[in-house]
Every structure is written in C-alpha cells, then in structure tokens.
C-alpha cells in the first residue's frame, strides 16, 4: 500500500504453558526479575512457580515498581 510499512505488535506467550497474550506488566516483571535481555516469557503462574513465590507477591511487586516509576511498567 504505497510503501507504508505498518509494524504489527508481537503477541507474547508463556514459554511454559503457552498462555497468551501476556500483558505489558507481565512482560515487564519477567524482564525486571529475570533479565532485561530475555526474549521468552512466563505467565504469572509459571513465573511464580519458577521463582518460588505466589502470584499475589508478584502482583504486589508490579505495583511497587509502578509506584517507583520503573519504565518497564509505564
């Protein structure tokens, strides 16, 4: 179409259970807790299992990071 290059947003899915789509917050918490350079992500349940906490703890950390102004959660 007249040389327009429209980029589609990549829909992330959990690399363990396949849950999709993962929200920006879930992708952000994966990068914050695991590594900013990762390209495979866990859903909240799989991430909680991976790091040995409950989902509520991860949700609380997301809110904490948002309040601190972390750009991964903007």
Secondary structure, DSSP 8 states (H G I E B T S, - for coil): -TT---------BBTTT--B---HHHHHHHHHHT-TT---B--HHHHHHHHTS-HHHHHHHHHHHHHTT-GGG-
